[in-house]
Structures are given as structure tokens and as C-alpha cells.
């Protein structure tokens, strides 16, 4: 019974700490979504991101863009994961 009380107190303390610092994770998440969506929109406007799916056919009118919304989110995630502290 004592272990259950300790676990409940720990979880309650964790919730209180999270409640105090709630704006910070929400701002980080909002920045993540905003940067990913901006990357997606800018890739749609850029003529350099549009490629022919069949490069051997030079007269093809069909063009593809490699940046889908999920690729944009994954690109930003990979960028965050590559940032390591050296020292």
C-alpha cells in the first residue's frame, strides 16, 4: 500500500511540474509544425523542387515534388536529431 502512495505522489508531482511548464512544450510543438509547414509550402513554390518522375523522357509534362507534408515533418525531425553537443 505504501508503494502505491509513493507512486501516486510521484505522478501528482509530475503533473504539477508539467502544469507549470506547459507553455514551453506547446511553443516548441507549434514552432515544429510551423517550420515544417513553411518548408512544405516553400517547396511547392520553388521550381527547383519539381522533378520529372521519368528523367529519361525529356518531353514529359508530369512533374513531382519530393516534399510531401510527412517528408517535411521528417526532415525537421532529422534536423533536430542531428544537433549534438560537442565538447
N, C-alpha and C positions, 0 to 999 in steps of 0.2 A: 504494500500500500504506500509505503514511503517513496518507493521508486516512481510510482505514478504521480505523486505530488511533485516530485522534483522535475519530472518531465513536463508536467503541466505548467509549473512555474517558469521553466526554461522557454517553453513555447509562448507563454504570455509575455515574457520579457522580450523575446524576439519580435513579436507583433508590435509591441510598444516602440522598439527601436526602429522598426520598419515604418511605423506611422510617422515618426519624427522626420525621417529622411525620405519620405515618399516622393517629394517633388524631384529629387535628383535622378532616380532611375527613370521616372516618366519623361524628364527632359532629355536624357540620353537616348531613350527609345524614340522620342519624337525627332531628335536630330538624325538618328539612324534611318528612320523612314523617310524623312525629308531629303537627305542626301541621296538615298537610293532612288527615290522617285525622280529627283532632279537629274541624276545620271541617266535614267531611262529616257526622260523627255529630251535631254540634250543629244543623246544617241539617235533619237528619231529625227532630229533636225539636221544632224551632221551628214553631209553627203559622203564622207569617208567611211562611215559605218555600214553603208549599204553595199552588199556584195552579191554577185550572181551565184546562185546555188550550183550552177554548172559552168565552171570557168572556161571549159573548152568551147562552149557555144558563145561566140562573141556577139551574136545578134539577138540574144535572149533579152526580152523585156522584163522578165521576172527577177525581182531583187529581194534579198533577205537582209534582215538586220539581226546581228548576233545578240544584241542586248534585249532580252525579254525582261519582264519585271522580276522574275525569280533569279535570272542571271545578275541583274543589278544588285539585288539583295545579297546574293552570294559573293559578288565582287567586293562589296563593302565589308562583309564578314571576313573574307580573306585578308583584306587590308588591315582590319583590326587585329587579326591573329598574327600577322607578320611583324607587328610592332613589339619588339623585345627590348628590354633594357640591357645595355652592355656596360660593364664597368667593374 
